[in-house]
Amino acid sequence: MGQKKLIKFAAIKEYENVLEYPQDMQGKWAAFFGALEKETTNIHTEHLTIHPITKPLVVELACGRGEYAVGLGRMFPEQNFIGIDIKGNRIWKGASIANKEGLKNIAFVRTQIDQVATYFGTNEVSEIWITFPDPQLRWSKAKKRLTHPKFLRLYQQFLKQADASNKTGIVHLKTDSPNLFLFTLKVIELYGLNLVYKTDDLYAEATIDPRCLIKTYYEGKDIAQSNKIHYIQFTLDKDLPLSLDEVLKEAIKDIPLDAGELLRMQSYEQE
Ligand SMILES: C[S@@+](CC[C@H](N)C(=O)[O-])C[C@H]1O[C@@H](n2cnc3c(N)ncnc32)[C@H](O)[C@@H]1O
């Protein structure tokens, strides 16, 4: 491992706003952010107690450098934000910015997203953002896509029910991958989920949700080279029967795969 990465790994171990594989945090995020706000050093998560959520808690999955957690945290000081990623050197970036700017409503968890349901209690999370996740373009890897029903079933365990205002219970997907966009729409259709909003060309829309103007590192990479940013909002208010997973497996074989996108993605995977 390079020297720079080692320094970043060591730094996040000292940061109060980064938790690595934390244990027993379900229901305790209100208490955690309360402690972070008080500038407590050495927050002992094992001493935190379960508190009802007082501020909406928003989670960014596969956050990388955490541009959404930080950008949304600046925009909405009355909400709390958690970025989740496995790569500590990427999390370091967002966590360092939050520390430098004194943003006490932003934290990061270093872990595998497969474990995400173990970190939050029922209804603890208001919204989920997934920005430019690995599209996992090969059919054989479809189960690794973060909008595959396998993952959506995990999110259902902690995401609030949608409400009439369409401000709660929303999963946001922003991607440059036409394949992942079409895959996610197929999931929504097949499992009868509620599609709140979709666009296959976000920046061509007459009005753009200001939250969508936050740009991430991978958005800048333009790996899909589709010249379009796709964006979907949907809710998870239905059961997702396992029996449909086989139907999905067949249905997605019609979605065109861009060989160039596949090659470019592979070259970034090791970064
Ligand atoms: C293509 S990058 C996108 C990062 C960021 N959202 C952006 O737009 O710049 C995908 C991120 O997902 C993370 N990731 C992929 N699979 C993961 C998993 N199972 N658990 C945790 N993080 C994961 C990677 O570490 C990487 O930072």
Ligand as a Chemical Component Dictionary entry (heavy atoms), coordinates in Angstrom:
data_LIG
# 
_chem_comp.id                   LIG 
_chem_comp.type                 NON-POLYMER 
_chem_comp.pdbx_formal_charge   0 
_chem_comp.three_letter_code    LIG 
# 
loop_
_chem_comp_atom.comp_id 
_chem_comp_atom.atom_id 
_chem_comp_atom.alt_atom_id 
_chem_comp_atom.type_symbol 
_chem_comp_atom.charge 
_chem_comp_atom.model_Cartn_x 
_chem_comp_atom.model_Cartn_y 
_chem_comp_atom.model_Cartn_z 
_chem_comp_atom.pdbx_ordinal 
LIG C1  C1  C 0  -17.496 4.236  -8.867 1  
LIG S1  S1  S 1  -17.135 4.679  -7.223 2  
LIG C2  C2  C 0  -18.251 6.025  -6.936 3  
LIG C3  C3  C 0  -17.857 6.846  -5.754 4  
LIG C4  C4  C 0  -18.654 8.146  -5.585 5  
LIG N1  N1  N 0  -20.051 7.901  -5.320 6  
LIG C5  C5  C 0  -18.471 9.041  -6.777 7  
LIG O1  O1  O 0  -19.454 9.239  -7.518 8  
LIG O2  O2  O -1 -17.375 9.555  -6.971 9  
LIG C6  C6  C 0  -17.925 3.369  -6.347 10 
LIG C7  C7  C 0  -17.600 3.324  -4.858 11 
LIG O3  O3  O 0  -18.307 2.239  -4.292 12 
LIG C8  C8  C 0  -17.514 1.628  -3.287 13 
LIG N2  N2  N 0  -18.023 0.268  -3.129 14 
LIG C9  C9  C 0  -18.261 -0.624 -4.106 15 
LIG N3  N3  N 0  -18.771 -1.749 -3.602 16 
LIG C10 C10 C 0  -18.858 -1.563 -2.250 17 
LIG C11 C11 C 0  -19.311 -2.355 -1.168 18 
LIG N4  N4  N 0  -19.779 -3.577 -1.349 19 
LIG N5  N5  N 0  -19.259 -1.829 0.059  20 
LIG C12 C12 C 0  -18.767 -0.592 0.272  21 
LIG N6  N6  N 0  -18.342 0.222  -0.716 22 
LIG C13 C13 C 0  -18.382 -0.263 -1.964 23 
LIG C14 C14 C 0  -16.103 1.728  -3.832 24 
LIG O4  O4  O 0  -15.147 1.655  -2.804 25 
LIG C15 C15 C 0  -16.138 3.085  -4.544 26 
LIG O5  O5  O 0  -15.664 4.123  -3.709 27 
# 
loop_
_chem_comp_bond.comp_id 
_chem_comp_bond.atom_id_1 
_chem_comp_bond.atom_id_2 
_chem_comp_bond.value_order 
_chem_comp_bond.pdbx_ordinal 
LIG C1  S1  SING 1  
LIG S1  C2  SING 2  
LIG S1  C6  SING 3  
LIG C2  C3  SING 4  
LIG C3  C4  SING 5  
LIG C4  N1  SING 6  
LIG C4  C5  SING 7  
LIG C5  O1  DOUB 8  
LIG C5  O2  SING 9  
LIG C6  C7  SING 10 
LIG C7  O3  SING 11 
LIG C7  C15 SING 12 
LIG O3  C8  SING 13 
LIG C8  N2  SING 14 
LIG C8  C14 SING 15 
LIG N2  C9  SING 16 
LIG N2  C13 SING 17 
LIG C9  N3  DOUB 18 
LIG N3  C10 SING 19 
LIG C10 C11 SING 20 
LIG C10 C13 DOUB 21 
LIG C11 N4  SING 22 
LIG C11 N5  DOUB 23 
LIG N5  C12 SING 24 
LIG C12 N6  DOUB 25 
LIG N6  C13 SING 26 
LIG C14 O4  SING 27 
LIG C14 C15 SING 28 
LIG C15 O5  SING 29 
# 
